[in-house]
């Protein structure tokens, strides 16, 4: 369910193409960027492609802008589901043939499959097939195109009918009827920060309701410096109030480009970081990294993505919100960042200090770890037990008053319970103590950087006392970065194996207990009313545009 998404690279790549018609981000998504010399699909993530769907984000279905007004090139084509022949020449004569040709090219390069960004809108340009059809028939046609083409994933986002759960559910019903194998991701369109500093009751209600009928629910956009608390606040609220899942829906959460969060909590990934060397010569700063002054330079932390893809492939795949129960600490961490006009598109956030808060400890399907630090700030600590038995522990960092990002080194005591599988350890620590129900005495302890294939024996580097294993943070740093790439500044990520596979205790994840958040029904009623008004207005606009 993991994918690589083109969105982040689109913001800085118009200069890369240097051709007529390319004046803004949506223009970038064309054959030349993907398959030309040094193209993204050709060069990006060669070692991970078999595990990643290649996600074509917003822009693949609209023409080049050529500097024209959006009313000419964008709005008439948004939601068309048709690859533009100028952007993608030689791909075939029909929409479904073009999609199939694109999918074949990507798979020939080793990618797992093709994913496409979908705007739940009815496009009205004269050359859009089915533009005067009903919503159901219009999207049935496009579902059939995707089935013919072998498209693997729809990322449904934004557009005229995105606010409407009724229309989103129609897409899910069409998927079940026409193309059950398709993975459909939904989201709730929202600002890139939590406006009240943490997840609000209305956004939680919208997210929770959509997760209940979706294969995947994306936690949505963030600003990089505050991404961790913004994302964790949204995710923690969903884990605290799991929905009752509609039969046949996968119920996965996608926390986008936060690989260690996704690995630690059993979420799917939407990787957007990329190697700046593909597009920026002589060490020039990638624009997004430069805009935020190098705080959390994600494009120089590609090893984190690789480690987490391998972790989920080999030990702990993303798992449904319907499995296992979660606990969330009352204690919150708060990080702050002053957003300038150059750092955010949202005017109400510009030139303001923005604070974002999130629970300091989140545990899924396992006991919550205890945390102690002498450094002042506490890290965000995440833990989970996967239905496979694999265990995950992660420390995520904080921003200090000088806007520097670091992971406070904490002592973590985790009463794990059963030793049920391999343990993934992500981030930096002072020391961790893992306490198990059974004795560890006499067992060998093995570890590896998750970028490595083979474990090595580290028994002499750890302490064992009865059912406890003690691991110093310096050992985690050494092993978890042992295979790090040159110039990569990722935090450590390692796999720990205690004893042999025969020593692992089988476990079974219990079903999650659905729980409604406060004012849930009232929030959904407000959302339905807003959707009815909005979609009615958009339907009238569409009829005028057809005339």
PyMOL commands that set and color helices and strands:
alter all, ss='L'
color gray80, all
select helices_A, chain A and resi 7-10+14-17+25-28+31-35+40-43+49-51+70-73+95-108+135-149+165-178+201-211+224-240+259-265+276-278+281-283+287-291+298-300+302-314+347-349+459-461+473-480+501-503+520-546
alter helices_A, ss='H'
color red, helices_A
select strands_A, chain A and resi 3-5+53-56+113-118+153-156+183-187+216-218+252-254+270-271+326-328+332-339+352-359+361-364+370-372+380-385+391-396+398-399+405-406+411-417+423-426+431-436+445-449+456-457+463-465+468-472+493-498
alter strands_A, ss='S'
color yellow, strands_A
deselect
rebuild
show_as cartoon
